[in-house]
Amino acid sequence: MIVLHRVVWVPGSFEIGLVAEKLGKSRKYQAILCIGAVIRGDTSHYDAVANSAASGVLSAGLNSGVPCIFGVLTYDDMEQALN
């Protein structure tokens, strides 16, 4: 059975890849659109989170065999993200 659409929330962009892979391996979806945001803020972990999100989505697609589309955007601050 193919599900037309479903929204799944995750705690943060870092977890997107893990959930995408689980969904892909369920064989219920033809593709998974991974949407999220990483906001630079005042901490130094911005680059690590953004890179991990990208790697996680890539791995999810490769490991599940289901296309996982990367839609995680990066912003300098909350104002930019909201705009």
Buried (B, 14 or more C-beta within 10 A) or exposed (E): EEEEEEEEEBEEBBBBBEBBBEBBBEEEBEEBBBEBBBBBEEEEEBEEBBEBBBEBBBBBBEBBEBEBEBEBBBBEEEEEBEE
